[in-house]
Amino acid sequence: MPHFEARTSTAPGRIVVTLTGECDLAARDELTAVLASALRGAPVVVVDVGGLRFLDSTGLHTLVTAHQAARADGRRLYAVNADGAVAAVLDITGVGHLLSPPADDPRLAG
């Protein structure tokens, strides 16, 4: 079974969720719970995807759903540090652009 891990840490005004391993259907429930908890805990959630080796449509859907929930509550969710195949999936689908942090806030850059 593929390994997936989601760890959270806090920083001023935000929570950072660091993902590692393979984010697919098997990781959906864990990712959904971690992101929902993070969004309840801070106005900004930064999802560091730099440790992911794989991201499928289920993972994309979970990130987009969390992004939409954040926006509905006046909060923000961003993805940073995408690389390799994960960056390609985010770029091809447009989700990378959707979840990009604002260029004028260097604290959120990857």
Buried (B, 14 or more C-beta within 10 A) or exposed (E): EEEBEBEBEEEEEBBBBBBBBBBBEBBBEBBBEBBBBBBEEBEBBBBBBBBBBBBBEBBBEBBBBBBEBBEEEEBBBBBBBBEEEBBEBBEEBEBBEBBBBEEEEEEBBB
